[in-house]
Amino acid sequence: MAKSSTTPMMEQYYEIKKQYPDAFLFYRVGDFYELFEDDAVKGAQLLELTLTHRSNKTKHPIPMAGVPHAAVETYVNTLVEKGYKAALCEQLEDPKKAKGMVKRGIIQLVTPGTMMNDNPNYAKDSNYLTSVVTTKSGFGLAYSDLSTGEIYATHLKSFAAVSNELLSLRTKEVVYNGPLTDKDKDFMHKTNITVSKPIQLKGKHAEVSYVEQKLTSGAEKEAVKQLVGYLLTTQKRSLAHLQIAKSYEVSQYLQMSHTVQNNLELTASAKNGKKMGSLFWVLDKTHTAMGGRLLKQWLARPLLSTNRLNHRQEMVQALLDGYFTRENVIDALKGVYDLERLTGRIAFGNVNARELLQLAHSLQAVPVILDALNQSDSKTLKDFASKIDPLKGVAEMITTTIIKDPPVLTSEGGLIRAGVDKQLDRYRDAMNNGKKWLAQMEAEERKKTGIETLKVGYNKVFGYYIQVTNSNKDKVPLDRYTRKQTLANAERYITPELKEHENLILEAQSKSTDLEYDLFVKLREEVKKYIPALQKLASQLAALDVYCGFATVAEQNNYCRPSLHTDNQDIKIVGGRHPVVEKVMKAGAYIPNDTHMDSDTDIYLITGPNMSGKSTYMRQVALIAIMAQVGSFVPADSADLPIFDQIFTRIGAADDLISGQSTFMVEMNEANDALQYATKRSLVLFDEIGRGTATYDGMALAGAIVMYLNNEVGAKVLFATHFHELTDLDKTLDHLKNIHVGATEENGKLIFLHKVLPGPADQSYGIHVAQLAGLPNKVLREATKLLKRLEAQGSELGPTSKQLDLFSASSNDDDEQEAAQDEDDNEPEVSSAEKDVVDEISNLYLADKTPLQVMQMVENWQEDLKDEDK
């Protein structure tokens, strides 16, 4: 709050700050934006600014930190990326002309959901602002990427469904109209989602009416109105690029929770969140930013419509068959900039001349693309081309107005071509030829007057003048010359001709830049009229970019075109491969596997050792299904697939830090989602269900879940387990089939075959895997003894005293029993060190050792035996 002792400027600051208490207020003062009070203290820390103070001589100096006005966008983006809001307070009048205090006002509120980031590293990422309204029947939800103007709306029944959408969209800010429970607030906090209050619009707004015109749901309309209202109020400018909102039902697409998308690593690696290692990494052969964003959207929402999928497949097939057509299109697409975001910047009013030229160059590539498509033999490609409007007039309008290499700033001139405006040409001629004209005038006046010492000069105070020495005053033609200034030894004069040129030069210097900016704004407003057509064109080129990428990936990786059916749920994949794992392995190293699940087989119960490839096999089936339902070809020799309605996964072991749940609780929650919501048209992947609790609890749960899936759900299920006891279920469950991933043992070394074979695995090879991990030999030896005891006791071993008896005998007892047996057999006693050496030699696989490594091992054994003798 302002104090009585504060200056008028600070009173103005406090009054504006009061309206934006939750934002950093960047207050324009001259060439700087200043932060004051708490904003300055915290901003200096976050932005690494120098903290100074205003009114240092007073008892209470005001903390202050500033940034140059030309660089404010960088600092604002830094704050917003960290989850804060920033309000830009601009001078609304020229300080030189202002009477009293300069008028200031907020020109934009930048928030996490409204930031338009130009960083090329994030060009293929969308930044969504989401609006949520509570209704009697549930929730209305709408989201938009301000940089592109796209808007989508839906209605959901539960906050859990809302949370899933927020996480799937990776939204950074949500405008929420209802009260949040402590649990919901905790969810928002832990997911780094900024929660903003809605801003009520007064009266009717054309933008709202335009955007919501095709919506029929009241909840969706309310969510969109709240969204657009927030955008209009925070951005404080025309948003002509906002598109008509598209309504969608979650059930219209293949449903996958954010957890499923993360588990399957559709757009980012689960390990590090990076693109590499994801399905998007494999499929992204796009050459435009808008194509990359569209591919991400397709991966998040695979289709259920056979007609739309057939169209996508036809486009990919045509581009795959037409190599030269595809290459010509790709070459042209390389010259297409981000039309979606360029259009947004045009509407937003912050596009510069270089970006308008980027738009023109992009449009100039469209005729080349159309020519390539029309010259192909494919009717599908020609039909696609027939729907594209190249907007030739727009490119010509821009290129005939803007110079080839304009400056970045639009307010300093030097960006409009000669010949565009006559007045601008006069200004430029005056500025460029002013000195020449003055020199020429000086020569002409000397000749006319006969005064050889006559000079034409310029003074900031008096302007242009003709100077004549006192000795030549009698030669001055007073009918043309008017005295302007008297000096000690000379007189200065002005003529009508010189006065006219003076006005022209001074006007040129002060007004040419303003005129150029006005001409640029006029051009921008003309281009703005084409925004809907540009957005449609951008959407078409983005889709074409993705189709070309799919065709390229199919050709490079030997993918096949999948057949899709809806009359049954049979799966028939021949030679299927995991698209990501295959990509990181050497060419030809990946071992393909088949998947045949007809009407008699709903469940594959998969056994086999760790690291053998069970999870990879399961994931590859899911990824092949997803790829097929986004229109891509798939990594297989052939694939005949149903159209799945939902995919559920229970993969990996991790705590849910967001909800504060343990590993086992997460496991049970994910299992419950599948048991509750899966249908006969769903695909379920369960990996090691029950391992998060005691052995018999886990086994009982796993068995019951398998039986429920078989008897009650009927979905296609891939169920990997180490509970070998479950393999007996094939005797009682009609739709369950045992398969295993093969492994063999050679010279004590475990060899993974990575081949899926019929029937259950003979053992888990857990100790062998532990050996590969490098566990100490004593641990491995002890584990082997315990395993033999377990196998000997078999089914008699229960969670009672017998189980405890397993560990009641100490290792020393075992050693004594072995030693006694050795004496009975008249064999010499073997020391512990000698036994370790013998075990290592027995388990040594020489084929993977170099001679030098073997020599080093022998030396180590010698040292161990010498130490034992000591």
Secondary structure, DSSP 8 states (H G I E B T S, - for coil): ---TTS-HHHHHHHHHHTT-TTSEEEEEETTEEEEEHHHHHHHHHHHT---EEESTTSSS-EEEEEEEGGGHHHHHHHHHHTT--EEEEEE-S-TTT-SSS--EEEEEEE-TTT-----GGGTT---EEEEEEEETTEEEEEEEETTTTEEEEEEESSHHHHHHHHHHHT-SEEEE-S---HHHHHHHHHTT-EEE------S--HHHHHHTTT---HHHHHHHHHHHHHHHHHH-S--TT----EE--GGGB-B--HHHHHHTTSSS-TTT--STTSHHHHH---SSHHHHHHHHHHHHS-B--HHHHHHHHHHHHHHHH-HHHHHHHHHHHTT---HHHHHHHHHHT---HHHHHHHHHHHHHHHHHHHHHHTSS-HHHHHHHHT----HHHHHHHHTTB-SS--S-SSS---B-TTS-HHHHHHHHHHHHHHHHHHHHHHHHHHHH--TT-EEEEETTTEEEEEEEGGGGGG--TTT-EEEEE-SSEEEEE-HHHHHHHHHHHHHHHHHHHHHHHHHHHHHHHHHTTHHHHHHHHHHHHHHHHHHHHHHHHHHHT-B--EEESS---EEEEEE--HHHHHHS-TT-S--EEEEE-TT--EEEEE--TTSSHHHHHHHHHHHHHHHHHT--BSSSEEEEE--SBEEEE-S---BTTTTB-HHHHHHHHHHHHHHH--TT-EEEEESTTTTS-HHHHHHHHHHHHHHIIIII--EEEEE-S-GGGGGGGGT-TTEEEEEEEEEEETTEEEEEEEEEES--S---HHHHHHHTT--HHHHHHHHHHHHHHHHHGGG--TTHHHHHTTTS-HHHHHHHHHHHHHHTT-----HHHHHHHHHHHT--GGG--HHHHHHHHHHHHHHHHHHH-
